[in-house]
Amino acid sequence: MKYRVCECMEDSKAVKEYFAQQAGHGLNVFSGVSRQRGYGLESLLSKGLSMATPFMKKAANRVGKSLLTTGLSLASDILSEKNMKSTATRRLKEVGTDLLAYTVSYLAPKPAKKAVKRKRSTSSRRKGKRTRSDGIFS
């Protein structure tokens, strides 16, 4: 079977140019981005941030509570006419050591929990092998 060739295809130079353009040399189409996607630096940072978020929430809660108690104790010391500078440095050192101890205890490896053995229920056990009756005389 012969195919009809258009007049513009008879010229071999025009044919080569046409197929070169079809192969991707000079067509104006979207080809996507050339950088890596998926497992690059950004995904590592986002995974690290998602893993650190629970700790940061607990730490923020702990810092808020300790600053509140420190502020109250500092105010009571100032009202009892003690030296403000020495009281503030002493209280803030106490808060710093408390928060450092909390962070170390939170990040320390915890012992593994023992698995709890559970009893099997007796209803699921089969008692012996059952035989199949094939007729009247068996």
C-alpha positions in Angstrom: 0.0 0.0 0.0 1.4 3.3 -1.0 1.0 6.4 1.1 0.4 9.7 -0.4 3.1 12.2 0.5 2.3 15.8 0.7 4.3 18.2 -1.6 6.2 19.7 1.4 7.5 16.2 2.4 9.2 15.6 -0.9 12.2 17.8 0.0 14.5 15.7 2.2 15.9 18.8 4.0 12.4 19.8 5.1 11.6 16.3 6.3 14.7 16.2 8.4 13.9 19.6 10.0 10.3 18.5 10.6 11.3 15.4 12.5 14.1 17.2 14.3 11.5 19.6 15.7 9.2 16.7 16.6 12.0 15.1 18.6 12.2 18.1 20.9 14.6 20.5 19.2 12.8 23.8 19.1 9.2 23.0 20.1 7.8 25.4 22.6 6.2 23.0 25.2 6.4 22.7 28.9 9.1 20.2 29.9 9.0 20.6 33.7 11.6 21.7 36.2 15.1 20.5 36.0 15.8 20.3 39.7 15.2 17.2 41.9 11.9 16.8 43.6 10.8 14.6 46.5 13.8 13.5 48.5 16.0 16.6 48.6 17.0 18.9 51.4 13.6 20.4 51.8 11.9 17.0 52.5 14.6 16.3 55.1 14.0 19.6 56.8 10.3 19.1 56.8 10.6 15.6 58.3 12.9 16.9 61.0 10.5 19.7 61.8 7.6 17.4 62.0 9.5 15.1 64.3 10.6 18.0 66.5 7.2 19.6 66.8 5.9 17.5 69.7 9.0 18.2 71.7 8.9 21.9 70.9 5.2 22.0 72.1 6.1 20.3 75.4 9.1 22.5 75.8 7.1 25.7 75.2 4.6 24.6 77.8 7.3 23.8 80.3 9.1 27.1 79.6 5.9 29.1 80.1 5.1 27.4 83.4 8.6 27.8 84.8 8.8 31.5 83.7 5.4 32.1 85.4 6.5 30.5 88.7 9.9 32.3 88.5 8.2 35.6 87.9 5.9 35.1 90.9 8.8 34.1 93.2 10.9 37.0 91.9 8.1 39.4 92.6 7.7 38.1 96.1 11.4 38.4 96.7 11.4 42.0 95.5 8.4 42.8 97.7 10.2 41.4 100.7 12.9 44.1 99.9 15.7 41.8 98.7 18.3 42.8 96.1 16.6 42.6 92.7 19.7 41.9 90.6 21.1 39.0 92.7 17.6 37.5 93.1 16.9 37.7 89.4 20.2 36.0 88.5 19.7 33.3 91.1 16.1 32.6 89.9 17.0 32.5 86.2 19.9 30.1 86.9 17.4 27.8 88.7 15.1 28.0 85.6 18.0 27.3 83.2 19.2 24.2 85.2 15.6 22.9 85.5 14.9 23.3 81.8 18.3 21.7 80.9 17.5 18.7 83.1 14.1 18.4 81.6 15.5 18.4 78.1 18.1 15.8 78.9 15.6 13.5 80.5 13.2 13.9 77.6 15.9 13.1 75.0 17.4 10.2 77.0 16.7 6.8 75.6 13.9 5.1 77.5 13.9 1.4 78.4 11.8 -0.8 76.2 8.4 -1.9 77.5 7.9 -5.6 78.1 5.3 -7.3 76.0 2.2 -8.4 77.9 1.4 -12.1 77.4 -2.3 -12.8 76.9 -4.2 -16.0 77.6 -5.8 -17.7 74.7 -9.5 -18.0 74.9 -10.7 -21.5 75.5 -13.6 -21.2 73.0 -11.3 -21.0 70.0 -9.4 -24.2 70.8 -10.6 -27.4 69.1 -10.9 -30.5 71.1 -9.6 -33.4 69.0 -10.2 -34.2 65.4 -13.7 -34.7 64.3 -14.6 -37.5 61.9 -17.1 -37.2 59.2 -20.0 -39.6 59.1 -20.7 -40.9 55.6 -23.8 -42.9 56.2 -26.2 -44.7 58.5 -23.9 -47.6 59.5 -20.6 -45.7 60.2 
